[in-house]
Amino acid sequence: MTRYYCTACGYKFEPKTDRVPQVCPYCGRRGTLVKEGSAQDLLNELDEMDDG
Ligand SMILES: [Zn+2]
């Protein structure tokens, strides 16, 4: 099971569906979720999401 981690609030969870979650179920932010344990993906996300 894939675990996801919210870079905005730090919430971790396992979605029950195969779909990649787009919105954090805890803080409601969009585009902040990354696969837990994937540091490279996290860096890529941060680089793309650089909005200040
Ligand atoms: Zn969150």
mmCIF file of the protein (N, C-alpha, C, O) and its ligand, coordinates in Angstrom:
data_MODEL
# 
_entry.id   MODEL 
# 
loop_
_entity.id 
_entity.type 
_entity.pdbx_number_of_molecules 
1 polymer     1 
2 non-polymer 1 
# 
_entity_poly.entity_id                      1 
_entity_poly.type                           'polypeptide(L)' 
_entity_poly.nstd_linkage                   no 
_entity_poly.nstd_monomer                   no 
_entity_poly.pdbx_seq_one_letter_code       MTRYYCTACGYKFEPKTDRVPQVCPYCGRRGTLVKEGSAQDLLNELDEMDDG 
_entity_poly.pdbx_seq_one_letter_code_can   MTRYYCTACGYKFEPKTDRVPQVCPYCGRRGTLVKEGSAQDLLNELDEMDDG 
_entity_poly.pdbx_strand_id                 A 
# 
loop_
_entity_poly_seq.entity_id 
_entity_poly_seq.num 
_entity_poly_seq.mon_id 
_entity_poly_seq.hetero 
1 1  MET n 
1 2  THR n 
1 3  ARG n 
1 4  TYR n 
1 5  TYR n 
1 6  CYS n 
1 7  THR n 
1 8  ALA n 
1 9  CYS n 
1 10 GLY n 
1 11 TYR n 
1 12 LYS n 
1 13 PHE n 
1 14 GLU n 
1 15 PRO n 
1 16 LYS n 
1 17 THR n 
1 18 ASP n 
1 19 ARG n 
1 20 VAL n 
1 21 PRO n 
1 22 GLN n 
1 23 VAL n 
1 24 CYS n 
1 25 PRO n 
1 26 TYR n 
1 27 CYS n 
1 28 GLY n 
1 29 ARG n 
1 30 ARG n 
1 31 GLY n 
1 32 THR n 
1 33 LEU n 
1 34 VAL n 
1 35 LYS n 
1 36 GLU n 
1 37 GLY n 
1 38 SER n 
1 39 ALA n 
1 40 GLN n 
1 41 ASP n 
1 42 LEU n 
1 43 LEU n 
1 44 ASN n 
1 45 GLU n 
1 46 LEU n 
1 47 ASP n 
1 48 GLU n 
1 49 MET n 
1 50 ASP n 
1 51 ASP n 
1 52 GLY n 
# 
loop_
_struct_asym.id 
_struct_asym.entity_id 
A 1 
B 2 
# 
loop_
_chem_comp.id 
_chem_comp.type 
_chem_comp.mon_nstd_flag 
ALA 'L-peptide linking' y 
ARG 'L-peptide linking' y 
ASN 'L-peptide linking' y 
ASP 'L-peptide linking' y 
CYS 'L-peptide linking' y 
GLN 'L-peptide linking' y 
GLU 'L-peptide linking' y 
GLY 'peptide linking'   y 
LEU 'L-peptide linking' y 
LYS 'L-peptide linking' y 
MET 'L-peptide linking' y 
PHE 'L-peptide linking' y 
PRO 'L-peptide linking' y 
SER 'L-peptide linking' y 
THR 'L-peptide linking' y 
TYR 'L-peptide linking' y 
VAL 'L-peptide linking' y 
ZN  non-polymer         . 
# 
_pdbx_entity_nonpoly.entity_id   2 
_pdbx_entity_nonpoly.name        ? 
_pdbx_entity_nonpoly.comp_id     ZN 
# 
_pdbx_nonpoly_scheme.asym_id         B 
_pdbx_nonpoly_scheme.entity_id       2 
_pdbx_nonpoly_scheme.mon_id          ZN 
_pdbx_nonpoly_scheme.ndb_seq_num     1 
_pdbx_nonpoly_scheme.pdb_seq_num     101 
_pdbx_nonpoly_scheme.auth_seq_num    101 
_pdbx_nonpoly_scheme.pdb_mon_id      ZN 
_pdbx_nonpoly_scheme.auth_mon_id     ZN 
_pdbx_nonpoly_scheme.pdb_strand_id   A 
_pdbx_nonpoly_scheme.pdb_ins_code    . 
# 
loop_
_atom_site.group_PDB 
_atom_site.id 
_atom_site.type_symbol 
_atom_site.label_atom_id 
_atom_site.label_alt_id 
_atom_site.label_comp_id 
_atom_site.label_asym_id 
_atom_site.label_entity_id 
_atom_site.label_seq_id 
_atom_site.pdbx_PDB_ins_code 
_atom_site.Cartn_x 
_atom_site.Cartn_y 
_atom_site.Cartn_z 
_atom_site.occupancy 
_atom_site.B_iso_or_equiv 
_atom_site.pdbx_formal_charge 
_atom_site.auth_seq_id 
_atom_site.auth_comp_id 
_atom_site.auth_asym_id 
_atom_site.auth_atom_id 
_atom_site.pdbx_PDB_model_num 
ATOM   1   N  N  . MET A 1 1  ? 0.840  -1.202 0.000  1.00 0.00 ? 1   MET A N  1 
ATOM   2   C  CA . MET A 1 1  ? 0.000  0.000  0.000  1.00 0.00 ? 1   MET A CA 1 
ATOM   3   C  C  . MET A 1 1  ? 0.867  1.242  0.000  1.00 0.00 ? 1   MET A C  1 
ATOM   4   O  O  . MET A 1 1  ? 1.830  1.354  0.759  1.00 0.00 ? 1   MET A O  1 
ATOM   5   N  N  . THR A 1 2  ? 0.508  2.160  -0.858 1.00 0.00 ? 2   THR A N  1 
ATOM   6   C  CA . THR A 1 2  ? 1.281  3.395  -0.960 1.00 0.00 ? 2   THR A CA 1 
ATOM   7   C  C  . THR A 1 2  ? 0.822  4.401  0.085  1.00 0.00 ? 2   THR A C  1 
ATOM   8   O  O  . THR A 1 2  ? -0.372 4.655  0.245  1.00 0.00 ? 2   THR A O  1 
ATOM   9   N  N  . ARG A 1 3  ? 1.761  4.948  0.770  1.00 0.00 ? 3   ARG A N  1 
ATOM   10  C  CA . ARG A 1 3  ? 1.457  5.975  1.752  1.00 0.00 ? 3   ARG A CA 1 
ATOM   11  C  C  . ARG A 1 3  ? 1.806  7.342  1.175  1.00 0.00 ? 3   ARG A C  1 
ATOM   12  O  O  . ARG A 1 3  ? 2.780  7.504  0.440  1.00 0.00 ? 3   ARG A O  1 
ATOM   13  N  N  . TYR A 1 4  ? 0.999  8.291  1.527  1.00 0.00 ? 4   TYR A N  1 
ATOM   14  C  CA . TYR A 1 4  ? 1.239  9.652  1.049  1.00 0.00 ? 4   TYR A CA 1 
ATOM   15  C  C  . TYR A 1 4  ? 1.500  10.585 2.224  1.00 0.00 ? 4   TYR A C  1 
ATOM   16  O  O  . TYR A 1 4  ? 1.044  10.356 3.345  1.00 0.00 ? 4   TYR A O  1 
ATOM   17  N  N  . TYR A 1 5  ? 2.238  11.628 1.934  1.00 0.00 ? 5   TYR A N  1 
ATOM   18  C  CA . TYR A 1 5  ? 2.659  12.560 2.960  1.00 0.00 ? 5   TYR A CA 1 
ATOM   19  C  C  . TYR A 1 5  ? 2.388  13.979 2.474  1.00 0.00 ? 5   TYR A C  1 
ATOM   20  O  O  . TYR A 1 5  ? 2.746  14.340 1.353  1.00 0.00 ? 5   TYR A O  1 
ATOM   21  N  N  . CYS A 1 6  ? 1.762  14.768 3.314  1.00 0.00 ? 6   CYS A N  1 
ATOM   22  C  CA . CYS A 1 6  ? 1.456  16.151 2.954  1.00 0.00 ? 6   CYS A CA 1 
ATOM   23  C  C  . CYS A 1 6  ? 2.616  17.056 3.347  1.00 0.00 ? 6   CYS A C  1 
ATOM   24  O  O  . CYS A 1 6  ? 2.993  17.115 4.517  1.00 0.00 ? 6   CYS A O  1 
ATOM   25  N  N  . THR A 1 7  ? 3.172  17.749 2.387  1.00 0.00 ? 7   THR A N  1 
ATOM   26  C  CA . THR A 1 7  ? 4.317  18.621 2.654  1.00 0.00 ? 7   THR A CA 1 
ATOM   27  C  C  . THR A 1 7  ? 3.883  19.919 3.331  1.00 0.00 ? 7   THR A C  1 
ATOM   28  O  O  . THR A 1 7  ? 4.718  20.673 3.830  1.00 0.00 ? 7   THR A O  1 
ATOM   29  N  N  . ALA A 1 8  ? 2.585  20.174 3.346  1.00 0.00 ? 8   ALA A N  1 
ATOM   30  C  CA . ALA A 1 8  ? 2.101  21.408 3.944  1.00 0.00 ? 8   ALA A CA 1 
ATOM   31  C  C  . ALA A 1 8  ? 1.879  21.253 5.447  1.00 0.00 ? 8   ALA A C  1 
ATOM   32  O  O  . ALA A 1 8  ? 2.263  22.125 6.226  1.00 0.00 ? 8   ALA A O  1 
ATOM   33  N  N  . CYS A 1 9  ? 1.255  20.135 5.858  1.00 0.00 ? 9   CYS A N  1 
ATOM   34  C  CA . CYS A 1 9  ? 0.915  19.964 7.274  1.00 0.00 ? 9   CYS A CA 1 
ATOM   35  C  C  . CYS A 1 9  ? 1.560  18.733 7.898  1.00 0.00 ? 9   CYS A C  1 
ATOM   36  O  O  . CYS A 1 9  ? 1.533  18.567 9.117  1.00 0.00 ? 9   CYS A O  1 
ATOM   37  N  N  . GLY A 1 10 ? 2.146  17.863 7.058  1.00 0.00 ? 10  GLY A N  1 
ATOM   38  C  CA . GLY A 1 10 ? 2.828  16.694 7.594  1.00 0.00 ? 10  GLY A CA 1 
ATOM   39  C  C  . GLY A 1 10 ? 1.931  15.494 7.821  1.00 0.00 ? 10  GLY A C  1 
ATOM   40  O  O  . GLY A 1 10 ? 2.376  14.486 8.369  1.00 0.00 ? 10  GLY A O  1 
ATOM   41  N  N  . TYR A 1 11 ? 0.687  15.584 7.414  1.00 0.00 ? 11  TYR A N  1 
ATOM   42  C  CA . TYR A 1 11 ? -0.254 14.485 7.584  1.00 0.00 ? 11  TYR A CA 1 
ATOM   43  C  C  . TYR A 1 11 ? 0.098  13.311 6.679  1.00 0.00 ? 11  TYR A C  1 
ATOM   44  O  O  . TYR A 1 11 ? 0.404  13.494 5.501  1.00 0.00 ? 11  TYR A O  1 
ATOM   45  N  N  . LYS A 1 12 ? 0.053  12.093 7.243  1.00 0.00 ? 12  LYS A N  1 
ATOM   46  C  CA . LYS A 1 12 ? 0.347  10.894 6.474  1.00 0.00 ? 12  LYS A CA 1 
ATOM   47  C  C  . LYS A 1 12 ? -0.873 10.003 6.451  1.00 0.00 ? 12  LYS A C  1 
ATOM   48  O  O  . LYS A 1 12 ? -1.584 9.874  7.448  1.00 0.00 ? 12  LYS A O  1 
ATOM   49  N  N  . PHE A 1 13 ? -1.111 9.381  5.294  1.00 0.00 ? 13  PHE A N  1 
ATOM   50  C  CA . PHE A 1 13 ? -2.271 8.503  5.191  1.00 0.00 ? 13  PHE A CA 1 
ATOM   51  C  C  . PHE A 1 13 ? -2.125 7.540  4.027  1.00 0.00 ? 13  PHE A C  1 
ATOM   52  O  O  . PHE A 1 13 ? -1.268 7.712  3.159  1.00 0.00 ? 13  PHE A O  1 
ATOM   53  N  N  . GLU A 1 14 ? -2.980 6.521  4.023  1.00 0.00 ? 14  GLU A N  1 
ATOM   54  C  CA . GLU A 1 14 ? -3.010 5.567  2.931  1.00 0.00 ? 14  GLU A CA 1 
ATOM   55  C  C  . GLU A 1 14 ? -4.368 5.632  2.257  1.00 0.00 ? 14  GLU A C  1 
ATOM   56  O  O  . GLU A 1 14 ? -5.375 5.242  2.847  1.00 0.00 ? 14  GLU A O  1 
ATOM   57  N  N  . PRO A 1 15 ? -4.405 6.126  1.011  1.00 0.00 ? 15  PRO A N  1 
ATOM   58  C  CA . PRO A 1 15 ? -5.673 6.199  0.290  1.00 0.00 ? 15  PRO A CA 1 
ATOM   59  C  C  . PRO A 1 15 ? -6.205 4.799  0.016  1.00 0.00 ? 15  PRO A C  1 
ATOM   60  O  O  . PRO A 1 15 ? -5.438 3.879  -0.267 1.00 0.00 ? 15  PRO A O  1 
ATOM   61  N  N  . LYS A 1 16 ? -7.509 4.646  0.100  1.00 0.00 ? 16  LYS A N  1 
ATOM   62  C  CA . LYS A 1 16 ? -8.131 3.340  -0.087 1.00 0.00 ? 16  LYS A CA 1 
ATOM   63  C  C  . LYS A 1 16 ? -8.416 3.031  -1.545 1.00 0.00 ? 16  LYS A C  1 
ATOM   64  O  O  . LYS A 1 16 ? -8.837 1.923  -1.878 1.00 0.00 ? 16  LYS A O  1 
ATOM   65  N  N  . THR A 1 17 ? -8.191 3.996  -2.407 1.00 0.00 ? 17  THR A N  1 
ATOM   66  C  CA . THR A 1 17 ? -8.406 3.775  -3.825 1.00 0.00 ? 17  THR A CA 1 
ATOM   67  C  C  . THR A 1 17 ? -7.079 3.823  -4.567 1.00 0.00 ? 17  THR A C  1 
ATOM   68  O  O  . THR A 1 17 ? -6.054 4.193  -3.995 1.00 0.00 ? 17  THR A O  1 
ATOM   69  N  N  . ASP A 1 18 ? -7.100 3.450  -5.830 1.00 0.00 ? 18  ASP A N  1 
ATOM   70  C  CA . ASP A 1 18 ? -5.878 3.465  -6.641 1.00 0.00 ? 18  ASP A CA 1 
ATOM   71  C  C  . ASP A 1 18 ? -5.558 4.853  -7.155 1.00 0.00 ? 18  ASP A C  1 
ATOM   72  O  O  . ASP A 1 18 ? -4.466 5.096  -7.669 1.00 0.00 ? 18  ASP A O  1 
ATOM   73  N  N  . ARG A 1 19 ? -6.489 5.743  -7.021 1.00 0.00 ? 19  ARG A N  1 
ATOM   74  C  CA . ARG A 1 19 ? -6.269 7.093  -7.534 1.00 0.00 ? 19  ARG A CA 1 
ATOM   75  C  C  . ARG A 1 19 ? -5.286 7.857  -6.662 1.00 0.00 ? 19  ARG A C  1 
ATOM   76  O  O  . ARG A 1 19 ? -5.281 7.735  -5.437 1.00 0.00 ? 19  ARG A O  1 
ATOM   77  N  N  . VAL A 1 20 ? -4.469 8.636  -7.317 1.00 0.00 ? 20  VAL A N  1 
ATOM   78  C  CA . VAL A 1 20 ? -3.523 9.464  -6.575 1.00 0.00 ? 20  VAL A CA 1 
ATOM   79  C  C  . VAL A 1 20 ? -4.277 10.660 -5.992 1.00 0.00 ? 20  VAL A C  1 
ATOM   80  O  O  . VAL A 1 20 ? -4.914 11.418 -6.724 1.00 0.00 ? 20  VAL A O  1 
ATOM   81  N  N  . PRO A 1 21 ? -4.201 10.818 -4.691 1.00 0.00 ? 21  PRO A N  1 
ATOM   82  C  CA . PRO A 1 21 ? -4.922 11.933 -4.058 1.00 0.00 ? 21  PRO A CA 1 
ATOM   83  C  C  . PRO A 1 21 ? -4.348 13.276 -4.477 1.00 0.00 ? 21  PRO A C  1 
ATOM   84  O  O  . PRO A 1 21 ? -3.133 13.431 -4.596 1.00 0.00 ? 21  PRO A O  1 
ATOM   85  N  N  . GLN A 1 22 ? -5.217 14.232 -4.698 1.00 0.00 ? 22  GLN A N  1 
ATOM   86  C  CA . GLN A 1 22 ? -4.783 15.564 -5.125 1.00 0.00 ? 22  GLN A CA 1 
ATOM   87  C  C  . GLN A 1 22 ? -4.924 16.576 -3.997 1.00 0.00 ? 22  GLN A C  1 
ATOM   88  O  O  . GLN A 1 22 ? -4.226 17.589 -3.963 1.00 0.00 ? 22  GLN A O  1 
ATOM   89  N  N  . VAL A 1 23 ? -5.831 16.291 -3.081 1.00 0.00 ? 23  VAL A N  1 
ATOM   90  C  CA . VAL A 1 23 ? -6.089 17.230 -1.998 1.00 0.00 ? 23  VAL A CA 1 
ATOM   91  C  C  . VAL A 1 23 ? -5.858 16.542 -0.653 1.00 0.00 ? 23  VAL A C  1 
ATOM   92  O  O  . VAL A 1 23 ? -6.330 15.428 -0.427 1.00 0.00 ? 23  VAL A O  1 
ATOM   93  N  N  . CYS A 1 24 ? -5.142 17.203 0.219  1.00 0.00 ? 24  CYS A N  1 
ATOM   94  C  CA . CYS A 1 24 ? -4.885 16.644 1.531  1.00 0.00 ? 24  CYS A CA 1 
ATOM   95  C  C  . CYS A 1 24 ? -6.190 16.572 2.330  1.00 0.00 ? 24  CYS A C  1 
ATOM   96  O  O  . CYS A 1 24 ? -6.895 17.573 2.462  1.00 0.00 ? 24  CYS A O  1 
ATOM   97  N  N  . PRO A 1 25 ? -6.509 15.385 2.863  1.00 0.00 ? 25  PRO A N  1 
ATOM   98  C  CA . PRO A 1 25 ? -7.759 15.222 3.622  1.00 0.00 ? 25  PRO A CA 1 
ATOM   99  C  C  . PRO A 1 25 ? -7.717 15.938 4.963  1.00 0.00 ? 25  PRO A C  1 
ATOM   100 O  O  . PRO A 1 25 ? -8.752 16.104 5.607  1.00 0.00 ? 25  PRO A O  1 
ATOM   101 N  N  . TYR A 1 26 ? -6.556 16.356 5.385  1.00 0.00 ? 26  TYR A N  1 
ATOM   102 C  CA . TYR A 1 26 ? -6.417 16.999 6.694  1.00 0.00 ? 26  TYR A CA 1 
ATOM   103 C  C  . TYR A 1 26 ? -6.476 18.524 6.589  1.00 0.00 ? 26  TYR A C  1 
ATOM   104 O  O  . TYR A 1 26 ? -7.276 19.169 7.267  1.00 0.00 ? 26  TYR A O  1 
ATOM   105 N  N  . CYS A 1 27 ? -5.622 19.097 5.733  1.00 0.00 ? 27  CYS A N  1 
ATOM   106 C  CA . CYS A 1 27 ? -5.550 20.561 5.647  1.00 0.00 ? 27  CYS A CA 1 
ATOM   107 C  C  . CYS A 1 27 ? -6.274 21.101 4.412  1.00 0.00 ? 27  CYS A C  1 
ATOM   108 O  O  . CYS A 1 27 ? -6.545 22.298 4.319  1.00 0.00 ? 27  CYS A O  1 
ATOM   109 N  N  . GLY A 1 28 ? -6.589 20.196 3.452  1.00 0.00 ? 28  GLY A N  1 
ATOM   110 C  CA . GLY A 1 28 ? -7.369 20.616 2.295  1.00 0.00 ? 28  GLY A CA 1 
ATOM   111 C  C  . GLY A 1 28 ? -6.573 21.284 1.201  1.00 0.00 ? 28  GLY A C  1 
ATOM   112 O  O  . GLY A 1 28 ? -7.143 21.777 0.228  1.00 0.00 ? 28  GLY A O  1 
ATOM   113 N  N  . ARG A 1 29 ? -5.266 21.307 1.345  1.00 0.00 ? 29  ARG A N  1 
ATOM   114 C  CA . ARG A 1 29 ? -4.440 21.928 0.315  1.00 0.00 ? 29  ARG A CA 1 
ATOM   115 C  C  . ARG A 1 29 ? -4.310 21.016 -0.903 1.00 0.00 ? 29  ARG A C  1 
ATOM   116 O  O  . ARG A 1 29 ? -4.374 19.791 -0.793 1.00 0.00 ? 29  ARG A O  1 
ATOM   117 N  N  . ARG A 1 30 ? -4.129 21.632 -2.048 1.00 0.00 ? 30  ARG A N  1 
ATOM   118 C  CA . ARG A 1 30 ? -4.001 20.882 -3.289 1.00 0.00 ? 30  ARG A CA 1 
ATOM   119 C  C  . ARG A 1 30 ? -2.559 20.862 -3.757 1.00 0.00 ? 30  ARG A C  1 
ATOM   120 O  O  . ARG A 1 30 ? -1.860 21.873 -3.693 1.00 0.00 ? 30  ARG A O  1 
ATOM   121 N  N  . GLY A 1 31 ? -2.116 19.699 -4.229 1.00 0.00 ? 31  GLY A N  1 
ATOM   122 C  CA . GLY A 1 31 ? -0.788 19.587 -4.816 1.00 0.00 ? 31  GLY A CA 1 
ATOM   123 C  C  . GLY A 1 31 ? 0.332  19.468 -3.790 1.00 0.00 ? 31  GLY A C  1 
ATOM   124 O  O  . GLY A 1 31 ? 1.499  19.653 -4.134 1.00 0.00 ? 31  GLY A O  1 
ATOM   125 N  N  . THR A 1 32 ? 0.002  19.164 -2.544 1.00 0.00 ? 32  THR A N  1 
ATOM   126 C  CA . THR A 1 32 ? 1.027  19.081 -1.512 1.00 0.00 ? 32  THR A CA 1 
ATOM   127 C  C  . THR A 1 32 ? 1.387  17.644 -1.164 1.00 0.00 ? 32  THR A C  1 
ATOM   128 O  O  . THR A 1 32 ? 2.310  17.405 -0.385 1.00 0.00 ? 32  THR A O  1 
ATOM   129 N  N  . LEU A 1 33 ? 0.662  16.684 -1.740 1.00 0.00 ? 33  LEU A N  1 
ATOM   130 C  CA . LEU A 1 33 ? 0.857  15.290 -1.374 1.00 0.00 ? 33  LEU A CA 1 
ATOM   131 C  C  . LEU A 1 33 ? 1.959  14.639 -2.189 1.00 0.00 ? 33  LEU A C  1 
ATOM   132 O  O  . LEU A 1 33 ? 2.016  14.786 -3.409 1.00 0.00 ? 33  LEU A O  1 
ATOM   133 N  N  . VAL A 1 34 ? 2.831  13.921 -1.504 1.00 0.00 ? 34  VAL A N  1 
ATOM   134 C  CA . VAL A 1 34 ? 3.890  13.169 -2.152 1.00 0.00 ? 34  VAL A CA 1 
ATOM   135 C  C  . VAL A 1 34 ? 3.915  11.765 -1.552 1.00 0.00 ? 34  VAL A C  1 
ATOM   136 O  O  . VAL A 1 34 ? 3.435  11.542 -0.440 1.00 0.00 ? 34  VAL A O  1 
ATOM   137 N  N  . LYS A 1 35 ? 4.482  10.824 -2.304 1.00 0.00 ? 35  LYS A N  1 
ATOM   138 C  CA . LYS A 1 35 ? 4.630  9.482  -1.778 1.00 0.00 ? 35  LYS A CA 1 
ATOM   139 C  C  . LYS A 1 35 ? 5.661  9.493  -0.656 1.00 0.00 ? 35  LYS A C  1 
ATOM   140 O  O  . LYS A 1 35 ? 6.759  10.033 -0.798 1.00 0.00 ? 35  LYS A O  1 
ATOM   141 N  N  . GLU A 1 36 ? 5.282  8.890  0.449  1.00 0.00 ? 36  GLU A N  1 
ATOM   142 C  CA . GLU A 1 36 ? 6.198  8.852  1.574  1.00 0.00 ? 36  GLU A CA 1 
ATOM   143 C  C  . GLU A 1 36 ? 7.434  8.035  1.209  1.00 0.00 ? 36  GLU A C  1 
ATOM   144 O  O  . GLU A 1 36 ? 7.332  6.985  0.574  1.00 0.00 ? 36  GLU A O  1 
ATOM   145 N  N  . GLY A 1 37 ? 8.587  8.522  1.611  1.00 0.00 ? 37  GLY A N  1 
ATOM   146 C  CA . GLY A 1 37 ? 9.825  7.811  1.365  1.00 0.00 ? 37  GLY A CA 1 
ATOM   147 C  C  . GLY A 1 37 ? 10.440 8.113  0.019  1.00 0.00 ? 37  GLY A C  1 
ATOM   148 O  O  . GLY A 1 37 ? 11.443 7.507  -0.358 1.00 0.00 ? 37  GLY A O  1 
ATOM   149 N  N  . SER A 1 38 ? 9.848  9.046  -0.711 1.00 0.00 ? 38  SER A N  1 
ATOM   150 C  CA . SER A 1 38 ? 10.377 9.405  -2.014 1.00 0.00 ? 38  SER A CA 1 
ATOM   151 C  C  . SER A 1 38 ? 10.944 10.814 -1.959 1.00 0.00 ? 38  SER A C  1 
ATOM   152 O  O  . SER A 1 38 ? 10.275 11.780 -2.325 1.00 0.00 ? 38  SER A O  1 
ATOM   153 N  N  . ALA A 1 39 ? 12.155 10.917 -1.509 1.00 0.00 ? 39  ALA A N  1 
ATOM   154 C  CA . ALA A 1 39 ? 12.763 12.226 -1.300 1.00 0.00 ? 39  ALA A CA 1 
ATOM   155 C  C  . ALA A 1 39 ? 12.943 12.975 -2.620 1.00 0.00 ? 39  ALA A C  1 
ATOM   156 O  O  . ALA A 1 39 ? 12.776 14.193 -2.681 1.00 0.00 ? 39  ALA A O  1 
ATOM   157 N  N  . GLN A 1 40 ? 13.283 12.237 -3.666 1.00 0.00 ? 40  GLN A N  1 
ATOM   158 C  CA . GLN A 1 40 ? 13.495 12.883 -4.950 1.00 0.00 ? 40  GLN A CA 1 
ATOM   159 C  C  . GLN A 1 40 ? 12.204 13.477 -5.478 1.00 0.00 ? 40  GLN A C  1 
ATOM   160 O  O  . GLN A 1 40 ? 12.192 14.578 -6.029 1.00 0.00 ? 40  GLN A O  1 
ATOM   161 N  N  . ASP A 1 41 ? 11.111 12.734 -5.305 1.00 0.00 ? 41  ASP A N  1 
ATOM   162 C  CA . ASP A 1 41 ? 9.822  13.256 -5.723 1.00 0.00 ? 41  ASP A CA 1 
ATOM   163 C  C  . ASP A 1 41 ? 9.472  14.501 -4.921 1.00 0.00 ? 41  ASP A C  1 
ATOM   164 O  O  . ASP A 1 41 ? 8.914  15.460 -5.454 1.00 0.00 ? 41  ASP A O  1 
ATOM   165 N  N  . LEU A 1 42 ? 9.800  14.476 -3.653 1.00 0.00 ? 42  LEU A N  1 
ATOM   166 C  CA . LEU A 1 42 ? 9.513  15.623 -2.805 1.00 0.00 ? 42  LEU A CA 1 
ATOM   167 C  C  . LEU A 1 42 ? 10.249 16.855 -3.320 1.00 0.00 ? 42  LEU A C  1 
ATOM   168 O  O  . LEU A 1 42 ? 9.676  17.941 -3.396 1.00 0.00 ? 42  LEU A O  1 
ATOM   169 N  N  . LEU A 1 43 ? 11.503 16.684 -3.667 1.00 0.00 ? 43  LEU A N  1 
ATOM   170 C  CA . LEU A 1 43 ? 12.283 17.796 -4.187 1.00 0.00 ? 43  LEU A CA 1 
ATOM   171 C  C  . LEU A 1 43 ? 11.691 18.315 -5.485 1.00 0.00 ? 43  LEU A C  1 
ATOM   172 O  O  . LEU A 1 43 ? 11.623 19.524 -5.708 1.00 0.00 ? 43  LEU A O  1 
ATOM   173 N  N  . ASN A 1 44 ? 11.262 17.395 -6.341 1.00 0.00 ? 44  ASN A N  1 
ATOM   174 C  CA . ASN A 1 44 ? 10.669 17.805 -7.606 1.00 0.00 ? 44  ASN A CA 1 
ATOM   175 C  C  . ASN A 1 44 ? 9.381  18.582 -7.367 1.00 0.00 ? 44  ASN A C  1 
ATOM   176 O  O  . ASN A 1 44 ? 9.132  19.600 -8.013 1.00 0.00 ? 44  ASN A O  1 
ATOM   177 N  N  . GLU A 1 45 ? 8.567  18.099 -6.439 1.00 0.00 ? 45  GLU A N  1 
ATOM   178 C  CA . GLU A 1 45 ? 7.317  18.776 -6.144 1.00 0.00 ? 45  GLU A CA 1 
ATOM   179 C  C  . GLU A 1 45 ? 7.587  20.191 -5.628 1.00 0.00 ? 45  GLU A C  1 
ATOM   180 O  O  . GLU A 1 45 ? 6.942  21.150 -6.052 1.00 0.00 ? 45  GLU A O  1 
ATOM   181 N  N  . LEU A 1 46 ? 8.516  20.304 -4.738 1.00 0.00 ? 46  LEU A N  1 
ATOM   182 C  CA . LEU A 1 46 ? 8.820  21.612 -4.161 1.00 0.00 ? 46  LEU A CA 1 
ATOM   183 C  C  . LEU A 1 46 ? 9.315  22.570 -5.243 1.00 0.00 ? 46  LEU A C  1 
ATOM   184 O  O  . LEU A 1 46 ? 9.000  23.760 -5.224 1.00 0.00 ? 46  LEU A O  1 
ATOM   185 N  N  . ASP A 1 47 ? 10.089 22.040 -6.179 1.00 0.00 ? 47  ASP A N  1 
ATOM   186 C  CA . ASP A 1 47 ? 10.618 22.876 -7.232 1.00 0.00 ? 47  ASP A CA 1 
ATOM   187 C  C  . ASP A 1 47 ? 9.495  23.386 -8.121 1.00 0.00 ? 47  ASP A C  1 
ATOM   188 O  O  . ASP A 1 47 ? 9.512  24.534 -8.564 1.00 0.00 ? 47  ASP A O  1 
ATOM   189 N  N  . GLU A 1 48 ? 8.513  22.515 -8.379 1.00 0.00 ? 48  GLU A N  1 
ATOM   190 C  CA . GLU A 1 48 ? 7.397  22.921 -9.232 1.00 0.00 ? 48  GLU A CA 1 
ATOM   191 C  C  . GLU A 1 48 ? 6.413  23.816 -8.491 1.00 0.00 ? 48  GLU A C  1 
ATOM   192 O  O  . GLU A 1 48 ? 5.777  24.692 -9.078 1.00 0.00 ? 48  GLU A O  1 
ATOM   193 N  N  . MET A 1 49 ? 6.303  23.581 -7.208 1.00 0.00 ? 49  MET A N  1 
ATOM   194 C  CA . MET A 1 49 ? 5.307  24.294 -6.425 1.00 0.00 ? 49  MET A CA 1 
ATOM   195 C  C  . MET A 1 49 ? 5.869  25.551 -5.768 1.00 0.00 ? 49  MET A C  1 
ATOM   196 O  O  . MET A 1 49 ? 5.297  26.066 -4.808 1.00 0.00 ? 49  MET A O  1 
ATOM   197 N  N  . ASP A 1 50 ? 6.963  26.027 -6.277 1.00 0.00 ? 50  ASP A N  1 
ATOM   198 C  CA . ASP A 1 50 ? 7.619  27.170 -5.668 1.00 0.00 ? 50  ASP A CA 1 
ATOM   199 C  C  . ASP A 1 50 ? 6.805  28.448 -5.880 1.00 0.00 ? 50  ASP A C  1 
ATOM   200 O  O  . ASP A 1 50 ? 7.033  29.198 -6.830 1.00 0.00 ? 50  ASP A O  1 
ATOM   201 N  N  . ASP A 1 51 ? 5.876  28.672 -4.995 1.00 0.00 ? 51  ASP A N  1 
ATOM   202 C  CA . ASP A 1 51 ? 5.021  29.852 -5.105 1.00 0.00 ? 51  ASP A CA 1 
ATOM   203 C  C  . ASP A 1 51 ? 5.246  30.806 -3.927 1.00 0.00 ? 51  ASP A C  1 
ATOM   204 O  O  . ASP A 1 51 ? 4.409  31.665 -3.651 1.00 0.00 ? 51  ASP A O  1 
ATOM   205 N  N  . GLY A 1 52 ? 6.351  30.655 -3.254 1.00 0.00 ? 52  GLY A N  1 
ATOM   206 C  CA . GLY A 1 52 ? 6.683  31.550 -2.178 1.00 0.00 ? 52  GLY A CA 1 
ATOM   207 C  C  . GLY A 1 52 ? 6.314  31.009 -0.833 1.00 0.00 ? 52  GLY A C  1 
ATOM   208 O  O  . GLY A 1 52 ? 6.540  31.669 0.181  1.00 0.00 ? 52  GLY A O  1 
HETATM 209 ZN ZN . ZN  B 2 .  ? -2.111 18.610 4.653  1.00 0.00 2 101 ZN  A ZN 1 
# 
